[in-house]
Amino acid sequence: MGRKKKKKKKGGLKIKLKVSNPSLRRLISGAIAGAVSRTAVAPLETIRTRLMVGSSGHSSTEVFNNIMKTEGWTGLFRGNFVNVIRVVPSKAVELFAYDTVNKNLSSKPGEQPKIPIPASLVAGACAGVSSTLLTYPLELVKTRLTIQRGVYDGLLDAFVKILKEGGPGELYRGLTPSLIGVIPYAATNYFAYDTLRKAYRKIFKEEKIGNIETLLIGSAAGAISSTATFPLEVARKHMQVGAVSGRIVYKNVIHALASILEQEGIQGLYKGLGPSCMKLVPAAGISFMCYEACKRILVEAENEE
C-alpha cells in the first residue's frame, strides 16, 4: 500500500492511498464508514434503545435526563465499544455486498436489464442479510448491556452468562424479525440512495457528487427506510430483551407485533421513532459520505484522479 499526496487545482491536498484489490478497498471503506457514523450518533442510539423498551422513561427528554442524573455523560455511550466492534465488520460486509451485487446486476446504458426489478433493491437486500447474519450476536449483547445495567461486567461476561442461561440459541433471539426487518429496510435504503443519486446527476448534469450532497442524499434515504420499517425494529428489540423484568416472551414477530398493538395501540409500534430517525438518518448520511470519500482515497494506482 503506497501513499501519495497531490495538489488540487484550487489549492489544498488530495490524499491517495494505493490499494490494488477492489474487494479490499470496499471492505476498508465500509469499516471506516461504520466506525465513524456509529460513534457520532452513539448517545442517540442509547436513548432510542431505552425508549423503545421503556426502561428509563417515556420520552426522549425524560430518558436523557434520567441517564444524565444516574450515570452522567458516560451513560450515553454505554455499549458503544461493543457497537463499534459490531458495526465495523457489519458495515464493511454490508457495503461490500451491496457494491459487488449491484455492479454485477446493473446493466449498462442501452442494454437490456439483467433482472426485472431494480438491481439496487436486490443488492440492498443481500447486503442487509449478509451483515445481519454475521454480527447479530454482538448486537444482542449490546442491547442486553444497555438495558440490564449492573448484570454484566463486560462483553465477554455477557456472552458467557447468556450462553449459560439460554444456550447458543439465546444469542440469536429475535433473529427472525431482524431478518424480516432488514430485507425491506436495506432494500429501501439502498434503492432510495441509488435513485436519489441518479436523480441528482440528471437534474444537475454532474457525474461526480460532493461530500455534502452525499451526506444529504444518504440521510434522506435513511429517513425513508427507517420510517417504513420501524414497527419491525420495535418488535425485534422487545424480543431481544426477552423475559427481563417480567416482560412477555414473544413466540414470533407476529405475536410481538400483535401484543404491542393490543397493549399500547398503534403508537406503541412507533415508540422511539423520533430519536430513531435522529440517530439513523444522520448515521446513514455520514456512513454513505465516509464510504464514498474513502473509495476516492483508496485507489488502484497512485496516479488515479
Disulfide bonds with the S-S distance in Angstrom:
none
